[in-house]
């Protein structure tokens, strides 16, 4: 069987070596397609692949149509909106992600940006500290839990909202469960977003929620740009000159925001949350192990499609 690693943005070399060891030890063939510049290259390479490992690469219906032997796609990372789940299901292809492998890297970036925001983007003026400030975590998955862990080291009071997470999981982590989204925003100086981009969440964070935040509030987004109502956010920033927005996902209207709200917004040039050597290696090797587990034993613990 052939396992294809197709990465427009390659894994670190040490991660590729780790993937290679896992795949070859299982008796499979490995092909690596890196830094490809045209979709046709992916379409050619995937034709005889039984398994596909990607990062942020698009796996749409056209790719799945070309992959006649494909049985599984593993997205090395937590988010998987780059894979067409409906098309994969229609083609009988299992889709998995690798939850938790990038979580600490993303959580650390939350605080890198939060510190920068409360220190006024390091512009030379006096800022504030995170100690004794309140932090609201919007979604308490793997990243949110790592954010809570790190926040305790800063001496912050932490609460979280996640209708899919039992209260006892939060309380055991020293986090106060919140069941009303308005309270999450109104009661926390800093709110960190970790919700996925779904039909329910797209454009869900905007004017009405952001303007509830206390004076000097900071919204941190290391999730997806699609969850933000950009027009509503800009209206909030316009009316509330004390608010700040920092994101690991450059908005569609980033240029306008940077011009109008200079000193109060910051965006990484590309998605950087998982861009650490450790996360890169962890996610790649986890993806390879999941491929082997599925092909050998049908294990699909991390399946995200039906």
N, C-alpha and C positions, 0 to 999 in steps of 0.2 A: 504493500500500500504506500501511496505517496502523500506526504505532508508538505504543504506549501506554506512558507512564511512570506507574506506579501506586505511590505512596509514601505510606504512612500517616505516616511520618516523612520529610519532604521532603528532597531534595538542597538544597545551598546554591544560592542564586540564580545564582551564576556557573557552577555545574555545570550547571544547567538550560539556561542560555544556550549552553554548550558542546555539550550534547547536541542542542539545537535546531539549531545550526549544522551538525553532522554529519548529522543526519537530513534536514534540508531541502536540503542540498547534494547529497544522494543522490537527491533527487526524491521523497521520501516525505512523508506527512502525519504530523505529530506531535500527539498529544493528551496532556495532563498532568493526572493526577488526584492531587491532593495533599490530605493531612490528611482523608482520607475517614473517616467515623465508623461506617459500616455496610458489611458485606460486599456487600449488594445493590448498592451503588454501583459496586463493582469488577465484579460480575457483569454489570451493564448496560454498563459502559465497554468490557469485553473482548470483547463479542459480535462486533464487526466488526474486531478487531485482528489484524494479521498477525504482530506481534512485541510482546513484553511485557518491559519493564525494571522490576525491583523491587529493593527493598533487603531488609528483613526480613519483607516481606509474605508471607502464606501463599498459596501456589499449590497448591491441592489438587484432587481429582478434580472437585469441584463447579465450580471456576473453569474447569478444562479442558473440562468438558462444555459450559459456556456459551460458550467461545471456539471457535466453529465454524471460523474461518479461521486460527487460531493455528498458526504454524510454528516459532517459537523463543521461549524465555524466557531472559533473561539476568539472573542474580542479581549485582547490583553489589557485589561483595565475594568473599571466599574461601569462606566456609561456604555450604552450599546445602541444609541440612536443613529449610528452610522450603518447599522445593519437593518435591512427591510425584513422585519420579523414575519409579516404576513406572507411575503413571497417565499421566505425560507420554509415556513410551515407548508405552503402549497407544494414545494419541491421535496418535502419529506426530509428537510435538513434540520438537524438540531443546532440551536444557537446557544452558546454559553458566554458568560463573562467571567472575570476573575476577581470577585469582590474581596476587598480587604487588602489586596496586595499594594495598592497605591495610597492607602488611607492615611498613614502617618505623614507621607510627603505632602499630601494636600492639606492636612491639618496644620502642619508647620507653616505652610504658606499663608494660611488664614491669619496667623499671628504676626508673620512678617509684614503683611499688609495692614493689619490692625494697628500695630505699633507705629508704622509709618503715618497712618491717618491721624492718630491721636497726638502725634508729634508734629502735626501740621506739615506733613510731607517733607520734613527736615529743611524747612525754609528759613531757619535761624530764629524763629519766634518761640516763645514759651508754650509748650503743649501740656498734656495731661498724662497720667499713668493709667495702666490697666488694673492695677491693684485696687480692690474694693469696688470695682465697677461691675455692673450686671451684664451678663452675656446670655442672649437668647439663641438657641440652636434650632433652626427650622429644618427638621427631619433628623432623626436620631439613628441613622444607619452606621456603617463602619466608620465613615469619616467623622460624622457627628460625635461619635463616642470617643474618637481620638482627640477631637477638639475639646471635649469636656475634660478629658484627662490632662491635657496641656493647660487648660484654663485654671485648673486647681493649683498648678504651680505658680501661676500669676497672682493667686489669691482672689480670684473672681467668684462672684455668686452666679451660678449657672442654672438655667432652666431650659426646657426643650419642649417642642410640640411635635408629635408624630402619632397620628391615629392608628398606625400599624405596629406601634411598639408598645408593649405592656408597661404600665406605670412602674411595676416593680423593677424592671430592667433599668429604668432611669434612677429610681431611688437608690438602688444598689450601687450605682455609679456616683452617688452624691449629687444627683441632678433633680431639680424640682419639676415634676410633670405639669405641663400647661395644656388645657383643653380648648382654649379659645384663641384663635389666631390674632385677634385684635389685642388681647392681653400680652401676647408674646412681643408684639412690636411696641406697645405702649409702656411696658414695664422694663424694657432693656435698653441700655445705653448703646450696646453693640448687638447687632443681629447678624448671624452667619447662616447663609443659605446653603442647603444641601439637598434640595428637592430635585427629582429628575424632571426632565421636560416631557410631560404627558399632555393629553387633551385637557385634563383637569387643571394642570399647573401652568400651562403656557400663558404668559401675560398676566399672571395672577398677583404679582408683586408690583404695585404701582402707587399712585398718589394716595389712595385711601389708607393704605397700611404704612407707608413711609412717613406720612405726616403725623402719624400717631407717636412716633419715636420721641423720646425726651430731648431736651436741648442738648446740642452737641452730639446727636446720634450718628452712628456710623453703620452703614449697611455693607457687609462683605459678601461678595458672590464668587464662590469657587465652584459653582454648580454649572448651570447652562445659561447662556444669554437669553434664550427663549422664554425663561420664566419671568423675565422683567417686562413690564409695560413701559417701554422707553419714553413714550410721550408723557405718561403719568409721572414717571420718575423725574423727568426734566421739569415738569410743572412744580413738583414738590421741592426740588432743589432751588428753583427760581423764587418760590415763596418763603422757603426756610433756608436762609443763608448760613445757618449753623450746621446743616446736615452735610454729610460726606458719603461718597459712594466709591468703593474700591472693588475691582473685579479682576479675576483671572480669565475673564472671557470678554474680549473687546466688543462693545455694543455696535450695532449697525450704525448708530448715530454718534460714534465715539468722537469724531472730529468736531462736531457741534458742541458736544458736552465739554470737551477739553478747552475749547475756545471760550465758552460762556461761563464755565464753572472752574476756571483755572485755580489750582491750589486746593480744590475740594473733591476732585475725582482723580483716579489713577487706574490704568488698565495695562496689564502685561501685553507685550507685543504679540504673543501667541499663547495658547493654553499651556501654563507652566506647572500646574499642580503636581503632576506625576513626573515631572522632568528632574528626577534625581537618579543617580546610578543605582541606588538600592531598589527603588520602585521599579525601574526599568528591568532589572534582573529578576526581581521577585515575580512580576507579572508575566514576563516571557516564559520563565521556567514553569510557573503554575499552569499557563496555557498549554504547554507541551505535555505536562502530566495529565491534564484533563482530556486532551486528545487521545492519549494512550489508554486511559481508563475507559473512555467511551468506545474506542475501536476494539479493544480487547474484551471488555466485560459489559459493555452497554451502560456504564455508569454515567448518569446525566444529572448529577447533584446540582449543578449550577445552570441548568437549562433556563432560558428566559423566554422561550416561545412555547407554544402548545404543541 
